Amino acid sequence: MSLALLACLPLTGCISDEPGATDELDTSSVSLHGADHDHAHRDVFPDDTGWFASQREAGPIAHDGPFFDEFGTNGRTCGTCHAARDGWTITPDHVRALFRQTHGTHPLFRTNDGSTSPLADTSTLEARRRAYRLLLDRAVIRVGLPMPSVADFELIAVDDPYGYASARELSLFRRPLPATNLRFIPAVMWDGRVVAPTVDAALLLQADGATLGHAAALAPLPAAARAEIVAFERGLTTAQVRDRGAGRLDQHGGRGGVDELALTDRVDARFDLFDAWLGDAPDAQACDHGARAEARRAAIARGQELFNTRTNAAGRTCRGCHSVANVGSNANGTFFDIGVAAGTRRSADQPLYTFRNRATGAIRTTTDPGRALVTGKWADLNRFKVPVLRGLAARAPYFHDGSAESIDDVILFYEESLQFAFTADEEADLRAFLGAL
């Protein structure tokens, strides 16, 4: 069987926890290759809505080099948490397959940040399953951060189901951000805590920090390796290229796909990728394949218009925060509190933190204070950066904490928490658009 065909197989199948059981596909390596008959320099993989592709400015994506090399002491590489077939992050399906194949001993499963606590018991298979439950369920990594030395708020209570978090080290469970489309990001990390004069300089610092922390290295990266890792990341572009209903996203006047994105500049403007697909659509139930494809293209275009123009109760649009045209990051690098980390949304498997404003005495509960742990400002509680939206369908679950399992869940969250109103048909159109990015 060809490598290209293997790459398109799902990471599921005849998998068991019994000794000797293996996956249909060897997933011990996360640097799986894809193939695109339309473009030899692309890696293409299936996702929930069709197929997405990654490519590099400098030619084919070589799945070797410092990004895929070990510099630490626990077997991890950058590619361990940033897999090509997951849109350069990791997904629960992939994580669970690795767990089943290796009985939870793959380098991804390490207690320094993969478990619910650094002190978690991993002595047996069942213990490891408990220890890595959030990684398995949400594909989140534990980030341990202290309270700022100077802050206008104080931590007054901690409810950690894993018995570890404190003011010395809060346990924050966050999704690894994709190591692609980095030309469009204004800040590094969900909370922007890696600060440097430029994004490139911040990425160099991040590469060192990830190697010393996630990979448990004993020394910083060699300068040449660090530069090559950042150059590799900065050269990657990822986007949806085909929709199962609409076909190729760069045909019939559409400007979706990865080629157009590779040429995109970071400007504050509306999404206009699918303007050519606006108009009356034929009956989606028609037997003619072309008519159904046209109907799907029209749905994608209508979803784009909803994203650009529909306002919520406060008069805000989706594009207002996701303001970089045809990309979806924020043009100003603003951090937002959209309510994801609110204590009222806390699930039983998350720690809960209670903070008090030193000046006013106001109380807030949260599962992750976000930007506030960087700035020490009460006003920054629960604020996170706006992620790039391209390649969205490849990397569920969504939000910083992986609490939205699907695009449908994201739409529902915005309806419930931010008071957007969509009909069932509009929800379907918005889902089609987001899945086509």
C-alpha positions in Angstrom: 0.0 0.0 0.0 1.3 3.4 -0.9 2.4 5.9 1.7 -0.1 8.4 0.3 -3.0 6.0 0.8 -1.8 5.1 4.3 -1.9 8.8 5.2 -5.5 9.0 4.3 -6.6 6.1 6.5 -8.4 7.1 9.8 -6.5 6.7 13.0 -9.1 4.2 14.2 -9.9 0.6 13.5 -8.9 -2.7 15.1 -7.3 -1.2 18.2 -7.2 -2.9 21.6 -5.6 -2.4 25.0 -4.6 -6.1 24.9 -0.8 -6.8 24.7 0.4 -7.1 21.2 -2.5 -5.2 19.6 -1.6 -2.5 17.0 -3.3 0.1 15.0 -4.1 -0.5 11.4 -1.8 2.5 10.8 1.4 2.9 12.7 0.9 6.2 14.5 4.0 6.2 16.6 5.3 8.8 14.3 3.2 11.9 13.9 5.1 13.1 10.8 2.7 11.3 8.3 2.9 12.3 4.7 0.0 13.1 2.4 -0.3 13.5 -1.3 -2.1 15.8 -3.8 -2.2 14.8 -7.4 -2.9 18.4 -8.3 0.2 19.7 -6.5 3.3 17.6 -5.8 4.5 20.0 -3.1 1.5 19.6 -0.8 0.6 17.3 2.1 -3.2 16.6 1.9 -5.3 14.9 4.5 -9.0 14.2 5.0 -11.0 16.0 7.7 -14.7 16.3 8.7 -15.7 18.4 5.8 -13.4 17.3 3.0 -9.7 17.7 2.5 -7.1 20.2 3.8 -3.6 20.8 2.5 -0.4 22.2 3.8 2.5 23.5 1.7 5.7 25.5 2.1 7.1 28.5 0.3 10.4 26.7 -0.2 9.1 23.5 -1.8 8.0 20.1 -0.5 7.4 19.6 3.2 10.3 17.5 4.4 9.3 15.6 7.6 12.8 15.7 9.0 15.1 18.3 10.4 15.1 20.1 13.7 11.3 20.4 14.0 11.2 16.6 14.0 14.4 16.0 16.0 14.8 15.2 19.7 16.6 17.8 21.7 15.2 17.0 25.1 15.2 14.0 27.5 11.7 12.6 27.2 11.5 11.5 23.5 9.4 14.5 22.3 9.9 16.7 19.3 8.0 19.7 18.1 6.1 17.3 15.9 4.8 15.4 18.9 2.2 18.0 19.6 2.1 19.6 16.1 1.2 16.8 13.6 0.7 17.5 9.9 -2.4 15.2 9.7 -4.0 17.2 12.6 -3.5 20.6 11.0 -0.2 21.0 12.9 -1.8 20.6 16.3 -3.1 17.3 17.9 -6.6 16.0 18.0 -8.3 13.6 20.5 -8.7 10.8 17.8 -5.0 10.9 17.2 -4.1 11.1 20.9 -6.4 8.1 21.7 -4.9 6.1 18.9 -1.4 6.7 20.2 -2.5 5.8 23.7 -4.1 2.5 22.5 -1.1 1.6 20.4 1.5 2.2 23.1 -0.6 1.7 26.2 0.0 5.3 27.1 3.8 5.2 26.8 4.3 7.3 23.6 6.4 10.4 24.2 3.2 12.5 24.1 2.2 11.0 27.5 4.6 12.6 29.9 3.6 13.9 33.4 5.5 17.2 33.1 2.6 18.6 31.1 0.5 15.8 29.6 -1.2 14.6 32.7 -3.7 16.2 35.0 -1.0 16.8 37.6 2.8 16.3 37.6 2.3 14.0 40.5 -0.2 11.8 38.8 0.2 8.0 39.1 1.2 6.4 35.8 2.2 3.0 37.1 -0.5 1.0 35.4 -2.6 1.2 32.2 -5.7 2.3 34.1 -3.7 4.8 36.1 -2.3 6.3 32.9 -5.8 6.5 31.4 -6.8 8.5 34.5 -3.7 10.6 34.5 -4.0 11.6 30.8 -7.8 11.9 30.7 -7.9 15.5 29.6 -5.3 14.9 26.9 -7.3 12.0 25.7 -10.7 13.8 25.9 -9.7 17.3 24.7 -6.1 17.1 23.4 -5.1 19.7 25.9 -1.7 20.2 27.5 -1.3 21.3 31.1 0.4 24.7 31.4 1.7 25.5 34.9 1.9 29.3 35.6 2.2 31.2 38.9 0.3 34.2 40.1 2.0 37.4 39.0 4.3 38.9 41.6 2.4 42.1 41.3 -1.3 42.0 40.4 -4.4 44.1 41.1 -6.2 40.8 42.0 -5.6 37.9 44.4 -6.3 34.2 44.3 -8.6 33.4 47.2 -9.7 29.8 46.4 -8.7 26.8 44.3 -10.9 23.8 43.5 -8.6 21.4 41.7 -10.0 17.9 41.2 -6.4 16.7 40.8 -5.1 18.2 44.1 -2.2 20.1 42.7 -2.9 23.7 41.6 -2.1 26.6 43.9 -1.0 30.2 43.7 2.5 28.9 43.1 1.4 27.0 40.0 -2.0 27.2 38.5 -2.9 24.2 36.2 -4.2 25.6 32.9 -5.3 23.1 30.3 -4.9 24.5 26.8 -4.9 23.3 23.2 -1.6 23.4 21.3 -2.0 26.2 18.7 -1.3 25.1 15.1 2.3 25.5 14.0 1.2 26.8 10.6 -0.1 30.1 9.1 2.1 31.9 11.5 2.6 34.8 9.1 -0.8 36.0 10.3 -0.5 35.9 14.1 0.1 39.1 16.0 1.0 37.3 19.3 2.6 34.0 20.4 0.7 31.7 22.7 -3.0 31.9 23.8 -2.1 34.5 26.4 0.7 36.3 24.5 3.1 35.6 27.3 6.1 35.2 25.0 7.1 38.9 24.4 9.7 40.1 21.9 10.1 43.0 19.5 8.7 40.9 16.6 6.7 37.8 16.2 9.7 36.0 14.7 11.8 36.9 17.8 9.0 35.6 20.0 8.8 32.4 18.0 12.5 31.9 18.6 11.9 32.3 22.3 9.0 29.9 22.2 11.0 27.2 20.5 13.5 27.4 23.3 10.8 27.4 26.0 9.0 24.5 24.4 12.2 22.5 24.2 13.2 23.2 27.8 9.7 22.7 29.1 7.7 20.2 27.0 10.7 18.2 25.9 12.5 18.5 29.2 15.8 19.5 27.6 18.8 20.2 29.7 20.0 23.1 27.6 18.6 25.6 25.2 18.4 24.8 21.5 21.5 25.3 19.3 21.0 28.7 17.5 21.0 27.1 14.1 18.4 24.5 15.0 16.2 27.1 16.7 16.3 29.3 13.6 15.5 26.4 11.3 12.5 25.4 13.4 11.1 28.9 13.2 11.8 29.1 9.5 10.0 25.8 9.0 6.9 27.0 10.9 6.8 30.4 9.3 7.0 28.8 5.8 3.9 26.6 6.4 0.5 27.5 5.0 -2.6 25.3 5.7 -6.2 25.6 4.4 -9.1 23.6 3.3 -8.8 22.7 -0.4 -11.8 20.6 -1.2 -15.3 20.4 0.3 -17.2 17.1 0.0 -20.2 18.9 -1.4 -18.8 21.8 -3.2 -15.6 20.2 -4.7 -12.5 22.3 -5.1 -12.6 25.6 -3.2 -10.6 27.5 -5.8 -12.9 26.8 -8.8 -16.0 28.4 -10.2 -14.7 31.8 -9.0 -14.0 30.7 -5.5 -10.7 31.7 -3.9 -10.4 29.2 -1.2 -7.6 26.7 -0.9 -4.0 27.0 0.1 -2.5 28.8 -3.0 -4.6 31.9 -2.5 -3.8 31.9 1.3 -0.1 31.7 0.6 -0.3 35.1 -1.2 -2.6 36.8 1.3 -1.5 39.8 3.3 -2.6 40.6 6.8 -5.1 43.4 6.3 -8.3 44.3 8.2 -11.2 43.7 5.8 -14.1 41.4 5.2 -13.9 37.8 4.1 -14.5 37.7 0.3 -13.2 34.2 -0.7 -16.6 33.0 -1.9 -18.3 36.2 -3.2 -18.5 34.6 -6.6 -20.7 31.9 -5.2 -23.4 34.2 -3.9 -26.8 34.0 -5.6 -29.8 31.8 -5.9 -29.1 28.1 -5.5 -30.8 25.2 -7.2 -32.7 22.6 -5.2 -30.2 20.8 -2.9 -32.2 17.6 -3.2 -31.8 17.5 -7.0 -30.2 14.3 -8.3 -27.8 16.1 -10.5 -24.4 16.2 -8.9 -23.5 19.6 -10.4 -26.7 21.1 -9.0 -25.9 19.8 -5.5 -22.4 21.1 -5.7 -23.8 24.5 -6.7 -26.2 24.5 -3.8 -23.3 23.7 -1.5 -21.2 26.5 -2.9 -24.1 28.9 -2.4 -24.5 27.8 1.2 -20.8 28.4 1.8 -21.2 31.9 0.4 -24.2 32.7 2.5 -22.3 31.5 5.6 -19.5 33.9 4.6 -22.0 36.8 4.5 -23.4 35.8 7.9 -19.9 35.8 9.3 -19.3 39.2 7.9 -22.5 41.0 8.6 -24.8 39.3 11.2 -24.8 41.3 14.5 -25.5 40.0 18.0 -27.4 41.8 20.7 -24.4 44.1 21.3 -24.1 45.0 17.7 -20.9 42.9 17.1 -20.1 40.6 14.2 -17.9 37.5 13.9 -15.6 39.5 11.6 -15.3 42.2 14.2 -12.9 40.0 16.2 -11.7 37.7 13.4 -10.8 40.8 11.4 -7.8 39.8 9.2 -9.4 39.4 5.7 -9.7 35.7 4.6 -7.6 34.5 7.6 -9.5 35.2 10.8 -6.9 36.3 13.2 -7.3 39.7 14.8 -5.6 42.6 13.0 -4.8 44.6 16.2 -3.6 41.7 18.3 -6.5 42.3 20.8 -7.2 39.7 23.5 -10.9 39.0 24.1 -13.0 37.5 26.9 -15.8 35.7 25.1 -16.9 33.8 28.1 -15.2 30.4 27.4 -13.3 30.4 30.7 -16.2 31.7 32.8 -16.7 29.7 36.1 -20.3 29.1 35.2 -19.1 26.9 32.3 -16.8 24.9 34.4 -17.0 21.1 33.9 -16.2 18.6 36.7 -12.9 17.7 35.1 -11.5 21.3 35.2 -9.9 23.2 38.1 -11.8 26.3 39.2 -10.1 29.4 40.5 -11.7 32.3 42.5 -10.2 35.7 42.3 -10.9 39.0 44.2 -10.2 42.5 42.9 -7.9 44.1 45.5 -9.5 47.6 44.9 -13.2 46.8 44.6 -13.6 43.5 46.3 -15.4 42.1 43.2 -15.2 38.3 42.9 -14.8 36.2 39.7 -14.5 32.5 39.1 -12.7 31.1 36.1 -11.2 27.9 34.8 -8.3 29.9 33.2 -7.5 33.5 33.9 -5.7 33.8 30.5 -4.0 37.1 29.8 -4.3 38.3 33.4 -1.5 36.0 34.5 0.8 37.8 32.1 -0.3 41.4 32.8 -1.5 41.2 36.4 -4.6 43.2 35.4 -8.1 42.4 36.6 -9.4 43.7 33.3 -7.5 40.9 31.4 -9.1 38.0 33.3 -10.3 35.3 30.9 -8.9 37.1 27.8 -7.3 35.1 25.0 -5.9 35.8 21.6 -8.0 35.3 18.4 -6.7 32.2 16.5 -6.4 31.9 12.7 -9.5 30.2 11.3 -8.0 28.7 8.2 -7.8 24.9 8.3 -10.4 24.9 11.0 -12.1 21.6 10.1 -8.8 19.7 10.6 -8.3 20.5 14.2 -11.3 20.0 16.5 -12.0 20.5 19.4 -12.1 24.3 19.6 -11.4 27.2 21.9 -8.3 27.3 24.1 -9.6 24.6 26.4 -11.0 22.2 23.7 -14.5 22.6 25.2 -16.3 22.8 21.8 -16.2 19.4 20.2 -17.4 20.5 16.7 -18.1 23.6 14.6 -21.7 23.1 15.5 -20.7 23.5 19.2 -18.8 26.7 18.4 -21.9 28.1 16.7 -24.1 27.1 19.7 -21.7 28.7 22.1 -21.9 32.0 20.3 -25.6 31.8 20.2 -25.9 31.1 23.9 -23.1 33.2 25.3 -22.8 36.1 23.0 -26.5 36.3 21.9 -26.1 35.7 18.2 -29.3 34.5 16.6 -29.3 32.1 13.6 -32.1 30.0 12.1 -31.4 26.3 11.5 -30.7 27.0 7.8 -28.3 29.9 8.8 -26.5 27.6 11.2 -26.0 25.1 8.4 -24.7 27.9 6.1 -22.3 29.2 8.7 -21.1 25.7 9.4 -20.5 25.1 5.7 -18.4 28.3 5.5 -16.3 27.6 8.5 -15.7 24.1 7.3 -14.5 25.5 4.0 -11.8 27.6 5.4 
